[in-house]
Amino acid sequence: MGMMMSFMGKGLPTGQMLSLVMGTLHRQFIEKDIKSFEEFHVAILDIFSTVNSALPGKHYDVPSPKEVQACFNDWKEANEAEKKKVFIEFMKKKVNLSKLDDSTLITGIVTPPAAMAAKRAGESVPQLKLIKAIPDVIFIPTATIIALVSVKLSRKMFLANVAS
């Protein structure tokens, strides 16, 4: 009990915590029988899914398939002792906290009042009288979700055009 109380006051040092997490992830990873890139990629995705579901509020971006392929090639060529080192280095370098961009944040803040104003304005237009039948509880979140999805998709398309 004394050890537990001392950890509650100070917590584990960062190095020990990182080592504990990486060891746990590696054990989860090596329990799977991995022979091909597809199995390796599924195991990596499973690890990210586990981490993202375990940490509420924090989400980590999954590395691109090219980065996973490069890690798989290094991992496959390494002997058993070096495989853990390759895996841990990959996780340390490629695990990045997911961040919201400014356009998504602004859209999420501005859309609900704009959707409310648009609904109120649309109720007075004779051709849009049907809009009164939709409750605000359904209309506002739906409009917000559609706006956020369109911002995310347009941002991905823009970044894909810039990259090519």
Secondary structure, 3 states (H helix, E strand, C coil): CHHHHHHHHHCCCHHHHHHHHHHHHHHHHHCCCCCCHHHHHHHHHHHHHHHHHHCCCCCEECCCHHHHHHHHHHHHHCCHHHHHHHHHHHHHHHCEECCCCHHHHHHHHHHHHHHHHHHHHHHCCHHHHHHHHCCHHHHHHHHHHHHHHHHHHHHHHHHHHHHC
